[in-house]
């Protein structure tokens, strides 16, 4: 892992167009080699888009491997690039000034698109934050990831096992909460909410935290700009009348928003995560044939 990090550090000096093309080329190779991940990706696409023909799904999956691998390469720029370079490459669209957004309790709701780390940097260039963090298995990579995500401002990172209480305390100290809400972490604190019509174990933390802290929810979407010119980060309008007090309805609103954004940049969503791993009682795995020990990458 130390060698891999050293290579990432070396590569971050390259111009973004060259770095992006290298990442996409490796992604095309990995699409052929990583059969299990390809199976997960295509299974997710078949479930979510049953009316899409197989050739179209394969094209989306192939492109996803390209942009996901590219995002790993480009992470070196986020971790070691100068602030001046990052401000030049990250193009931010604000619904209101950042100072106004973080003046009162705020949840930045950031779905799992491949450039989500760019969204985190866009916040940290202007403000501290708090977030929930899943410790990585490799300690060297874990340390690099933590350092890379907190090099511009102090960041409070809490483990998922600690629950929401530390987050609520941090938000009361006027730290915005950068939340990644759309992964399958099992049935605890989750409801089966439709995701493109498929029941998906979905954390209900967003409406619960928003209600407990009287926070506004501002969606943040990070995406790749054309022609290898950087990234877009959109801070959307704060949701009105949210939450309404119905956990299922409020969580469904979150999923519906994410679905809407996925349709704009479909290959950039994190399709290689087993989003439908947890099934309602009586339902069998949708990823049959996969090793039970095959790990998920979690953020």
Backbone bond lengths (Angstrom), bond angles and torsions (degrees), N, CA, C in turn:
res aa  C-N    CA-C-N  psi(-1)  N-CA   C-N-CA  omega(-1)  CA-C   N-CA-C  phi
1 X - - - 1.463 - - 1.536 111.76 -
2 X 1.342 116.68 -35.08 1.464 119.01 177.24 1.529 110.60 -60.98
3 X 1.343 116.06 -39.10 1.459 120.03 178.00 1.525 110.62 -64.79
4 X 1.340 116.54 -42.59 1.464 120.54 179.67 1.527 110.58 -61.80
5 X 1.332 117.14 -42.36 1.459 120.49 178.69 1.528 111.28 -66.05
6 X 1.331 115.83 -37.04 1.469 119.31 177.50 1.526 110.39 -63.96
7 X 1.329 116.02 -40.56 1.473 119.64 177.86 1.524 110.13 -64.25
8 X 1.351 116.87 -42.73 1.471 120.02 177.03 1.527 110.39 -58.92
9 X 1.336 116.47 -41.73 1.464 120.13 179.62 1.530 110.89 -63.32
10 X 1.327 116.06 -43.32 1.469 119.12 177.99 1.529 111.16 -62.54
11 X 1.325 115.92 -44.09 1.460 119.98 -175.63 1.523 112.81 -67.19
12 X 1.331 117.40 -25.26 1.460 118.08 -175.49 1.530 111.95 -67.11
13 X 1.341 117.03 -14.62 1.457 119.78 177.17 1.524 112.01 -77.28
14 X 1.322 117.38 -15.72 1.462 120.62 -178.54 1.525 110.94 -70.73
15 X 1.340 116.89 153.19 1.471 118.86 172.04 1.527 109.87 -60.97
16 X 1.319 116.56 145.64 1.462 120.65 -177.12 1.530 112.96 -56.81
17 X 1.352 120.56 -40.74 1.473 118.60 178.92 1.533 113.10 -58.92
18 X 1.327 117.44 -38.81 1.458 120.08 179.06 1.527 110.38 -72.40
19 X 1.316 116.69 -43.12 1.461 120.90 179.62 1.526 110.58 -62.06
20 X 1.322 116.68 -43.52 1.456 120.35 179.52 1.512 112.70 -62.98
21 X 1.319 116.88 -41.36 1.476 120.35 179.26 1.531 111.16 -66.74
22 X 1.331 116.73 -38.78 1.463 119.20 176.48 1.530 110.66 -61.44
23 X 1.326 116.71 -44.42 1.452 120.68 178.96 1.520 112.25 -61.91
24 X 1.317 116.87 -41.56 1.458 120.10 -179.84 1.526 111.41 -67.45
25 X 1.331 116.90 -37.56 1.457 119.69 178.34 1.529 110.89 -63.69
26 X 1.331 116.59 -43.72 1.458 119.63 177.23 1.530 110.46 -66.12
27 X 1.323 117.16 -36.53 1.458 120.53 177.87 1.516 112.20 -60.91
28 X 1.320 117.36 -40.01 1.463 120.71 176.83 1.523 111.39 -61.75
29 X 1.328 115.79 -38.93 1.467 119.67 177.68 1.531 110.64 -67.71
30 X 1.330 116.72 -43.14 1.459 120.03 -179.23 1.528 111.64 -65.76
31 X 1.312 116.99 -30.69 1.465 120.08 176.40 1.527 110.58 -59.08
32 X 1.309 117.02 -34.97 1.464 121.23 178.74 1.524 111.93 -80.22
33 X 1.338 116.48 -33.87 1.461 119.80 -172.10 1.526 113.42 -88.10
34 X 1.332 118.68 -37.27 1.463 121.88 -173.65 1.528 110.26 -89.25
35 X 1.307 114.70 80.28 1.463 119.41 -172.85 1.522 112.29 -64.38
36 X 1.321 117.49 -38.65 1.467 119.97 -178.64 1.518 111.36 -66.02
37 X 1.326 116.27 -46.43 1.455 118.99 178.03 1.531 111.15 -63.44
38 X 1.312 116.33 -38.92 1.465 119.71 177.67 1.524 110.31 -62.73
39 X 1.331 116.42 -38.60 1.463 121.34 178.37 1.538 110.54 -63.85
40 X 1.341 117.13 -44.07 1.464 120.69 177.67 1.527 110.18 -60.18
41 X 1.311 115.60 -48.05 1.461 121.12 -177.64 1.527 111.40 -59.19
42 X 1.320 116.63 -49.51 1.461 120.42 -178.21 1.525 111.62 -68.90
43 X 1.333 117.27 -34.26 1.463 119.82 176.57 1.524 110.20 -63.03
44 X 1.315 116.95 -45.59 1.466 120.43 177.84 1.523 111.31 -59.07
45 X 1.316 116.26 -44.26 1.463 119.94 -179.08 1.528 111.72 -66.75
46 X 1.325 117.57 -36.98 1.470 119.89 177.38 1.524 111.01 -64.92
47 X 1.341 116.32 -39.87 1.461 119.81 -179.76 1.530 111.09 -68.72
48 X 1.319 116.44 -42.81 1.461 120.30 -174.24 1.525 113.12 -80.61
49 X 1.327 116.89 -28.73 1.458 120.77 -176.11 1.531 110.39 -131.14
50 X 1.331 117.22 67.87 1.471 120.37 -176.21 1.527 113.36 -64.12
51 X 1.322 117.29 -21.60 1.466 119.95 -179.16 1.525 112.87 -88.90
52 X 1.311 117.37 -4.94 1.459 121.08 176.55 1.524 108.81 -80.41
53 X 1.335 117.27 137.32 1.463 117.49 179.75 1.532 110.23 -75.93
54 X 1.316 115.67 162.49 1.462 120.37 -172.07 1.522 112.36 -63.69
55 X 1.318 117.16 -36.36 1.467 119.58 179.28 1.529 110.82 -62.78
56 X 1.321 116.21 -38.51 1.466 120.04 178.13 1.520 111.01 -67.07
57 X 1.339 116.49 -40.82 1.464 119.72 178.78 1.523 110.93 -64.15
58 X 1.313 117.41 -41.46 1.463 120.82 178.93 1.532 110.06 -63.10
59 X 1.334 116.65 -39.11 1.464 120.10 179.09 1.534 110.66 -64.39
60 X 1.339 116.86 -42.13 1.466 120.34 177.91 1.530 110.16 -64.27
61 X 1.349 116.32 -43.84 1.460 120.42 -179.51 1.528 111.23 -62.68
62 X 1.319 116.28 -43.62 1.461 120.64 178.91 1.527 110.85 -60.29
63 X 1.331 115.47 -45.60 1.458 119.38 179.27 1.528 110.78 -65.36
64 X 1.333 116.81 -35.51 1.460 119.34 178.12 1.527 110.56 -61.50
65 X 1.323 117.49 -44.41 1.468 119.64 178.38 1.532 110.25 -60.15
66 X 1.318 116.47 -37.77 1.461 119.38 179.01 1.523 111.81 -64.13
67 X 1.337 116.80 -50.15 1.468 118.74 -174.61 1.525 111.04 -74.32
68 X 1.337 117.14 -30.30 1.465 118.23 178.23 1.538 110.00 -68.00
69 X 1.333 117.20 -46.54 1.465 120.06 178.71 1.520 110.27 -63.74
70 X 1.308 115.85 -40.48 1.466 120.00 176.22 1.528 110.67 -58.19
71 X 1.329 117.96 -40.87 1.467 120.73 -178.95 1.523 111.48 -64.29
72 X 1.341 116.98 -32.79 1.469 120.51 177.21 1.529 109.66 -66.85
73 X 1.327 116.63 -44.37 1.459 120.43 177.55 1.534 110.13 -61.23
74 X 1.327 115.62 -44.64 1.463 120.21 -175.43 1.528 112.37 -71.82
75 X 1.328 116.79 -15.43 1.458 119.70 178.39 1.532 111.16 -60.81
76 X 1.333 116.33 -27.05 1.462 119.28 176.45 1.520 111.97 -59.21
77 X 1.328 116.77 -37.28 1.466 119.75 177.11 1.528 109.94 -64.72
78 X 1.329 116.76 -40.06 1.463 120.72 -179.37 1.528 111.03 -66.43
79 X 1.331 116.64 -34.63 1.460 120.84 -176.15 1.523 113.31 -84.43
80 X 1.339 117.12 -31.82 1.473 119.05 -172.78 1.529 113.69 -128.43
81 X 1.315 118.52 -9.36 1.457 119.98 179.54 1.519 111.69 -68.21
82 X 1.317 115.57 154.80 1.465 119.86 -179.52 1.526 110.24 -70.21
83 X 1.325 115.17 156.40 1.471 119.56 177.38 1.528 110.31 -60.02
84 X 1.311 116.64 -38.11 1.470 119.97 179.27 1.519 110.89 -61.70
85 X 1.336 117.43 -42.94 1.468 120.31 179.58 1.528 110.41 -65.39
86 X 1.314 117.22 -42.08 1.456 120.24 -179.29 1.520 111.59 -64.50
87 X 1.309 117.13 -42.15 1.467 119.32 179.38 1.526 111.14 -65.35
88 X 1.323 116.63 -28.04 1.466 119.75 177.26 1.525 111.68 -75.22
89 X 1.333 117.20 -34.21 1.464 120.97 -175.12 1.521 113.64 -89.51
90 X 1.337 117.73 -26.97 1.465 121.08 -177.32 1.524 108.53 -95.09
91 X 1.307 115.57 115.24 1.464 122.50 -178.35 1.529 107.86 -102.32
92 X 1.317 116.31 112.54 1.458 121.60 -170.89 1.523 110.45 -105.12
93 X 1.319 115.09 135.09 1.464 122.37 174.05 1.528 107.72 -115.06
94 X 1.321 115.86 112.89 1.457 121.32 -177.03 1.529 110.44 -99.52
95 X 1.344 115.81 138.16 1.462 119.24 170.66 1.521 110.49 -82.65
96 X 1.331 116.62 -20.31 1.466 123.68 174.20 1.522 106.59 -158.01
97 X 1.316 119.37 161.01 1.473 120.27 179.96 1.531 111.19 -58.24
98 X 1.334 116.11 146.17 1.453 120.41 -178.82 1.531 111.12 -57.81
99 X 1.318 117.77 -41.13 1.458 120.35 -179.83 1.522 111.22 -59.16
100 X 1.318 116.83 -36.85 1.462 120.60 177.92 1.527 110.88 -71.99
101 X 1.340 116.95 -36.47 1.462 120.28 -179.71 1.517 111.47 -63.18
102 X 1.336 116.75 -41.17 1.466 119.76 -173.66 1.520 112.89 -95.55
103 X 1.336 117.91 4.85 1.463 120.77 -179.29 1.520 112.21 -70.36
104 X 1.324 116.49 -25.92 1.467 122.59 176.97 1.526 107.58 -127.06
105 X 1.344 118.10 164.59 1.474 119.34 -177.20 1.531 112.31 -51.34
106 X 1.329 114.95 131.24 1.466 121.18 -174.41 1.517 110.34 -139.46
107 X 1.318 115.60 138.57 1.457 122.07 168.52 1.521 107.67 -111.11
108 X 1.326 116.85 118.54 1.459 121.58 170.56 1.525 107.20 -87.81
109 X 1.313 116.53 108.47 1.460 121.76 -177.29 1.530 108.36 -92.25
110 X 1.339 116.29 108.87 1.466 121.70 -172.74 1.521 110.18 -118.45
111 X 1.326 118.60 103.24 1.474 120.63 179.14 1.525 111.79 -66.72
112 X 1.334 114.70 167.38 1.463 121.41 -174.30 1.533 112.26 -83.55
113 X 1.305 114.92 72.48 1.453 120.04 164.58 1.532 107.74 -91.87
114 X 1.329 116.56 159.20 1.459 118.97 -170.04 1.525 112.82 -64.37
115 X 1.327 117.70 -22.04 1.461 121.11 -178.28 1.524 112.62 -97.41
116 X 1.333 117.74 22.36 1.463 119.63 -175.71 1.524 112.34 -59.53
117 X 1.343 118.55 -30.92 1.463 119.75 177.86 1.523 111.51 -63.65
118 X 1.335 116.56 -28.94 1.462 119.87 176.45 1.523 109.71 -65.22
119 X 1.335 116.41 -40.19 1.467 119.68 177.76 1.521 110.67 -61.16
120 X 1.338 116.42 -41.52 1.456 119.70 177.89 1.519 112.01 -61.25
121 X 1.338 117.16 -42.01 1.462 120.93 178.48 1.523 110.16 -65.24
122 X 1.337 117.20 -39.05 1.467 120.48 179.46 1.522 111.07 -59.35
123 X 1.330 116.74 -38.29 1.464 119.89 176.14 1.522 110.47 -69.17
124 X 1.343 116.44 -47.09 1.461 120.27 -172.90 1.528 113.15 -71.31
125 X 1.330 118.22 -17.76 1.456 119.45 172.86 1.524 111.44 -67.98
126 X 1.348 115.70 -18.42 1.458 120.25 -176.75 1.523 114.14 -120.79
127 X 1.344 117.85 -22.34 1.461 119.61 -171.24 1.520 110.94 -155.50
128 X 1.319 116.90 150.98 1.463 121.14 167.64 1.523 108.27 -71.19
129 X 1.338 116.15 169.59 1.448 120.13 179.01 1.519 109.19 -158.51
130 X 1.325 115.31 172.98 1.459 121.71 169.49 1.516 107.81 -127.54
131 X 1.321 116.05 156.97 1.454 119.93 -178.75 1.524 109.54 -160.73
132 X 1.316 115.00 165.63 1.460 121.59 173.21 1.519 107.85 -95.61
133 X 1.313 115.40 137.33 1.458 120.89 -173.32 1.522 110.02 -129.80
134 X 1.326 115.95 133.13 1.457 121.50 174.53 1.525 108.97 -96.22
135 X 1.322 117.17 116.57 1.460 121.60 -178.57 1.525 110.17 -59.60
136 X 1.325 115.64 130.63 1.463 121.04 179.33 1.529 110.07 -78.20
137 X 1.321 115.61 149.59 1.468 120.04 -176.65 1.526 111.97 -63.29
138 X 1.335 116.94 -38.72 1.465 120.89 -179.24 1.531 109.09 -86.90
139 X 1.331 117.36 119.81 1.463 121.33 -173.99 1.528 112.11 -65.68
140 X 1.328 117.16 -35.40 1.463 120.10 179.99 1.524 110.26 -65.81
141 X 1.345 116.40 -45.45 1.455 120.50 178.71 1.526 110.27 -66.85
142 X 1.331 116.71 -38.34 1.456 120.82 179.37 1.526 110.38 -59.43
143 X 1.322 116.54 -45.01 1.463 120.53 179.78 1.524 111.21 -64.08
144 X 1.344 116.83 -42.23 1.459 120.60 179.85 1.521 110.97 -64.76
145 X 1.343 116.02 -39.49 1.458 120.62 -179.41 1.525 110.89 -65.66
146 X 1.322 116.20 -44.78 1.464 120.18 179.11 1.535 111.09 -62.75
147 X 1.325 115.74 -44.81 1.465 119.82 -179.16 1.520 110.72 -65.33
148 X 1.338 116.46 -41.67 1.453 120.01 -179.27 1.507 113.17 -65.17
149 X 1.324 116.53 -31.63 1.464 120.38 -177.53 1.524 113.19 -87.01
150 X 1.320 118.18 -0.56 1.465 119.33 -176.50 1.522 112.41 -136.25
151 X 1.322 117.64 26.94 1.464 117.93 -172.59 1.522 113.73 -86.11
152 X 1.328 118.98 -13.50 1.459 120.19 -179.09 1.528 113.03 -100.80
153 X 1.320 116.51 -31.41 1.461 121.53 -178.43 1.527 108.62 -143.66
154 X 1.334 118.21 154.64 1.461 119.05 172.90 1.532 110.23 -61.36
155 X 1.299 115.94 137.08 1.463 122.08 -179.08 1.520 108.39 -128.90
156 X 1.309 116.62 133.94 1.456 121.36 174.66 1.522 108.29 -99.89
157 X 1.349 115.65 117.63 1.451 121.55 -179.99 1.523 108.98 -112.80
158 X 1.317 116.54 130.32 1.456 122.57 -178.60 1.516 109.74 -119.70
159 X 1.321 115.95 146.65 1.460 119.35 177.74 1.524 109.77 -77.71
160 X 1.315 115.63 152.71 1.467 120.57 179.01 1.526 111.17 -61.49
161 X 1.341 116.77 -30.65 1.458 120.45 -178.53 1.524 112.33 -65.37
162 X 1.343 117.64 -22.00 1.460 121.04 -179.33 1.523 112.94 -75.10
163 X 1.332 116.44 -13.12 1.459 119.30 -179.85 1.525 112.33 77.21
164 X 1.339 116.30 -162.65 1.462 120.68 -172.65 1.529 113.12 -93.23
165 X 1.331 118.91 -12.06 1.466 119.88 -174.55 1.538 112.73 -60.12
166 X 1.359 119.78 -45.50 1.469 118.21 177.85 1.525 112.84 -62.17
167 X 1.331 116.43 -34.67 1.459 120.36 177.62 1.530 109.96 -63.41
168 X 1.319 116.38 -46.14 1.469 120.27 -179.47 1.527 110.76 -61.82
169 X 1.349 116.48 -40.95 1.470 119.32 177.84 1.526 110.81 -63.04
170 X 1.334 116.95 -43.28 1.467 120.44 -179.58 1.531 110.98 -64.87
171 X 1.331 116.90 -39.13 1.461 120.04 179.28 1.523 110.94 -65.64
172 X 1.337 116.84 -32.46 1.465 119.99 176.86 1.524 111.29 -70.26
173 X 1.349 116.26 -17.74 1.464 121.55 173.41 1.530 110.95 -88.92
174 X 1.318 115.84 11.69 1.473 124.03 176.14 1.522 113.75 74.80
175 X 1.335 117.14 27.31 1.462 120.41 172.44 1.530 108.77 -94.77
176 X 1.333 118.27 126.71 1.460 118.64 173.82 1.526 109.83 -67.72
177 X 1.324 115.53 150.24 1.461 122.25 -179.97 1.518 108.97 -101.60
178 X 1.328 116.31 117.13 1.468 122.42 177.33 1.524 106.90 -91.08
179 X 1.324 116.54 108.85 1.456 121.37 -168.61 1.525 111.46 -114.69
180 X 1.332 115.61 131.85 1.462 123.35 175.23 1.535 106.40 -109.94
181 X 1.327 118.68 97.04 1.468 120.28 -162.50 1.512 116.31 -98.90
182 X 1.323 119.21 -1.81 1.460 119.45 -161.42 1.528 113.59 -118.82
183 X 1.339 116.25 47.86 1.459 120.00 173.16 1.513 109.23 -123.44
184 X 1.318 115.72 160.28 1.462 122.05 -179.66 1.524 108.60 -88.93
185 X 1.346 116.29 104.98 1.454 121.53 175.84 1.524 111.53 -108.83
186 X 1.325 115.93 22.75 1.452 119.77 179.61 1.515 111.60 96.37
187 X 1.321 115.60 -172.97 1.458 121.08 -172.95 1.521 114.08 -87.45
188 X 1.351 118.19 -12.20 1.455 120.43 -178.86 1.529 110.16 -67.49
189 X 1.332 115.87 130.80 1.466 122.65 179.61 1.524 111.64 56.05
190 X 1.315 116.25 32.46 1.459 120.96 -177.92 1.525 109.94 -135.14
191 X 1.313 115.52 159.33 1.460 123.37 173.92 1.529 107.50 -127.60
192 X 1.324 115.59 152.56 1.462 119.21 174.49 1.528 108.11 -81.56
193 X 1.332 114.24 104.83 1.459 122.41 -175.89 1.530 107.97 -116.27
194 X 1.328 118.11 136.29 1.476 118.84 179.80 1.521 112.29 -58.59
195 X 1.321 114.56 135.91 1.461 122.43 172.85 1.511 105.76 -129.80
196 X 1.320 117.11 106.44 1.456 123.00 -168.93 1.534 110.07 52.58
197 X 1.321 115.85 39.80 1.460 121.63 175.36 1.515 115.36 84.28
198 X 1.331 118.06 -2.58 1.460 121.88 -177.80 1.528 108.54 -106.99
199 X 1.340 119.51 127.23 1.464 120.18 177.81 1.528 110.74 -58.18
200 X 1.335 116.67 125.65 1.465 121.74 -177.32 1.524 108.73 -131.80
201 X 1.320 116.68 131.42 1.466 120.62 176.65 1.525 108.20 -63.80
202 X 1.329 115.79 111.61 1.458 121.65 -171.28 1.518 109.75 -123.64
203 X 1.325 116.69 125.86 1.453 121.00 179.25 1.529 110.53 -59.90
204 X 1.325 116.22 137.07 1.463 121.37 178.24 1.528 111.32 -97.53
205 X 1.328 116.46 15.74 1.463 120.72 -174.69 1.525 112.42 -64.83
206 X 1.338 118.10 -33.09 1.468 119.16 -175.87 1.526 111.51 -59.56
207 X 1.327 120.59 -56.91 1.467 118.27 179.26 1.524 112.94 -65.38
208 X 1.326 118.02 -32.51 1.465 119.60 -179.13 1.529 111.24 -66.79
209 X 1.338 116.21 -44.26 1.462 119.55 179.85 1.526 111.03 -69.56
210 X 1.329 116.02 -41.52 1.466 119.16 178.84 1.528 110.91 -60.38
211 X 1.328 117.13 -40.05 1.463 120.63 179.42 1.522 111.18 -68.84
212 X 1.337 117.38 -41.45 1.464 120.87 -176.18 1.525 112.60 -69.34
213 X 1.337 117.37 -28.82 1.465 120.86 -175.40 1.523 113.06 -109.71
214 X 1.349 116.32 -2.05 1.474 121.02 -175.60 1.531 110.18 56.31
215 X 1.323 114.97 39.41 1.466 120.58 -176.18 1.517 111.08 -89.28
216 X 1.312 114.92 150.11 1.458 119.74 169.23 1.526 108.81 -84.23
217 X 1.323 116.98 147.89 1.459 122.81 179.18 1.521 108.41 -106.74
218 X 1.323 115.59 120.08 1.462 121.67 179.42 1.523 108.43 -118.47
219 X 1.330 118.85 111.30 1.460 120.22 176.11 1.530 111.23 -68.01
220 X 1.331 115.16 143.19 1.470 121.91 178.43 1.531 107.65 -127.80
221 X 1.315 116.44 122.45 1.461 121.51 -178.08 1.524 109.08 -119.91
222 X 1.329 116.27 122.46 1.461 121.91 176.72 1.521 109.04 -106.23
223 X 1.323 116.46 136.37 1.464 120.56 -178.18 1.522 110.08 -145.75
224 X 1.313 115.28 164.70 1.462 122.33 -177.82 1.529 109.62 -86.44
225 X 1.309 116.23 131.07 1.467 120.40 175.14 1.535 110.24 -78.75
226 X 1.322 117.60 152.89 1.473 119.33 178.81 1.521 111.89 -68.55
227 X 1.310 114.70 160.46 1.470 122.73 173.64 1.531 112.60 61.50
228 X 1.326 116.73 30.28 1.470 121.56 175.33 1.532 111.94 53.91
229 X 1.332 115.00 38.74 1.468 119.82 -175.03 1.523 112.72 -99.51
230 X 1.351 118.04 7.30 1.453 120.49 178.04 1.513 112.11 125.38
231 X 1.335 115.14 -147.42 1.469 120.12 -175.40 1.528 109.52 -136.52
232 X 1.315 115.02 152.20 1.454 122.07 170.10 1.523 108.96 -103.16
233 X 1.318 116.60 138.98 1.464 122.01 172.38 1.524 107.22 -127.88
234 X 1.320 115.79 117.77 1.464 121.43 -178.01 1.527 109.87 -107.70
235 X 1.327 115.96 119.22 1.459 122.00 170.95 1.522 106.48 -93.82
236 X 1.320 116.45 105.03 1.454 121.24 -173.60 1.524 111.08 -76.27
237 X 1.327 115.59 174.72 1.459 120.86 175.98 1.528 110.33 -63.73
238 X 1.333 115.86 143.24 1.463 119.71 173.75 1.523 109.62 -62.62
239 X 1.327 116.35 139.35 1.457 120.25 -179.57 1.525 110.31 -69.18
240 X 1.311 115.52 133.88 1.459 120.46 176.76 1.527 109.86 -85.90
241 X 1.327 115.36 150.46 1.475 123.20 177.78 1.528 111.71 48.07
242 X 1.330 115.06 49.62 1.464 119.92 178.86 1.515 109.35 -132.04
243 X 1.333 116.56 133.50 1.469 127.66 -3.13 1.528 110.97 -82.42
244 X 1.337 114.74 165.76 1.458 120.30 -179.49 1.518 112.67 -96.49
245 X 1.338 117.35 -8.80 1.456 120.41 177.31 1.512 115.27 103.98
246 X 1.325 116.80 -3.01 1.457 122.40 175.90 1.528 107.12 -109.29
247 X 1.355 117.06 107.16 1.461 120.04 -173.13 1.522 112.62 -56.12
248 X 1.323 116.52 -45.41 1.469 119.05 -178.15 1.525 110.61 -64.49
249 X 1.317 116.65 -45.14 1.463 120.20 -179.24 1.523 110.92 -64.88
250 X 1.329 116.45 -43.16 1.467 119.76 -179.51 1.526 111.68 -66.51
251 X 1.323 117.34 -38.33 1.470 120.36 179.29 1.520 110.31 -72.40
252 X 1.306 116.82 -34.93 1.475 120.27 175.93 1.526 110.21 -63.15
253 X 1.325 117.50 -36.70 1.465 120.21 177.82 1.520 110.20 -61.38
254 X 1.321 116.51 -39.97 1.460 120.30 177.05 1.528 110.80 -61.85
255 X 1.332 117.63 -49.36 1.460 120.76 -179.67 1.522 111.66 -61.30
256 X 1.341 116.33 -39.06 1.465 119.78 -179.83 1.531 110.71 -63.64
257 X 1.323 116.14 -39.28 1.467 119.52 177.71 1.531 109.87 -63.38
258 X 1.329 116.96 -45.68 1.462 120.59 -179.48 1.524 110.61 -62.23
259 X 1.324 117.37 -41.94 1.464 120.64 177.54 1.527 110.46 -57.55
260 X 1.316 116.15 -44.78 1.469 121.11 -179.08 1.525 111.12 -59.87
261 X 1.327 116.51 -41.68 1.459 120.13 -179.40 1.528 111.66 -72.92
262 X 1.328 117.49 -34.20 1.469 120.55 178.56 1.520 110.79 -60.63
263 X 1.314 116.97 -40.17 1.462 120.51 -177.45 1.523 112.14 -62.17
264 X 1.339 117.63 -20.96 1.460 120.86 179.01 1.531 111.78 -80.17
265 X 1.335 116.69 -34.98 1.474 121.45 -175.20 1.538 108.65 -139.43
266 X 1.314 116.07 58.17 1.460 121.70 -169.54 1.529 114.32 -52.92
267 X 1.328 120.99 -46.32 1.476 118.86 -177.13 1.524 113.87 -64.37
268 X 1.334 117.54 -18.32 1.463 119.99 -174.92 1.518 113.09 -85.97
269 X 1.338 118.35 -5.47 1.461 119.26 176.21 1.528 109.02 -78.08
270 X 1.331 116.24 156.45 1.471 121.21 -172.27 1.533 110.27 -83.27
271 X 1.328 116.52 74.60 1.464 121.91 -175.12 1.519 113.30 -74.63
272 X 1.309 118.94 -13.60 1.466 119.92 -178.30 1.527 112.82 -86.31
273 X 1.319 117.12 2.80 1.469 121.29 170.75 1.526 109.20 -85.64
274 X 1.332 116.72 142.12 1.467 120.65 178.46 1.529 109.38 -78.04
275 X 1.314 114.16 77.37 1.468 120.88 -174.40 1.530 112.00 -64.21
276 X 1.318 117.40 -26.01 1.463 121.30 -177.36 1.534 111.38 -112.65
277 X 1.335 115.30 31.81 1.467 120.42 -178.47 1.528 111.26 -63.91
278 X 1.323 117.22 -46.58 1.465 121.51 179.05 1.517 108.85 -82.68
279 X 1.334 116.08 125.63 1.462 119.89 -176.39 1.530 110.19 -115.29
280 X 1.318 116.54 151.64 1.471 119.29 172.90 1.520 110.63 -58.80
281 X 1.324 116.34 155.93 1.463 121.32 -179.54 1.525 110.53 -51.90
282 X 1.333 114.15 131.22 1.458 119.50 176.90 1.507 114.57 94.47
283 X 1.339 118.00 -14.06 1.462 120.46 179.51 1.525 110.25 -93.88
284 X 1.314 115.97 141.42 1.463 121.68 179.27 1.527 110.19 -87.88
285 X 1.318 115.74 167.06 1.459 121.14 -179.31 1.524 110.96 -62.30
286 X 1.331 114.89 138.89 1.468 119.58 175.43 1.523 111.02 -85.34
287 X 1.332 116.47 -8.75 1.462 121.05 -178.61 1.529 110.21 -108.54
288 X 1.290 117.57 42.25 1.465 121.39 -177.32 1.517 109.97 -57.60
289 X 1.348 114.12 142.23 1.456 119.84 -179.49 1.504 113.27 96.67
290 X 1.361 117.86 -10.46 1.450 120.26 178.23 1.515 110.76 -87.07
291 X 1.313 116.86 145.19 1.463 121.33 175.92 1.518 110.19 -64.56
292 X 1.335 116.88 135.30 1.465 120.30 178.67 1.521 111.98 -66.37
293 X 1.315 116.52 -19.40 1.463 119.47 -178.57 1.516 112.18 -92.96
294 X 1.350 116.85 0.33 1.464 118.42 -178.03 1.522 109.37 -71.07
295 X 1.336 119.23 123.48 1.462 121.30 -170.31 1.515 112.68 -81.39
296 X 1.326 114.14 154.66 1.457 122.05 169.43 1.519 108.75 -99.13
297 X 1.319 117.01 145.63 1.461 121.57 170.68 1.511 107.47 -88.78
298 X 1.336 117.13 122.09 1.449 120.27 -178.03 1.518 110.32 -121.51
299 X 1.317 113.85 149.45 1.479 120.34 -178.80 1.511 109.10 -114.61
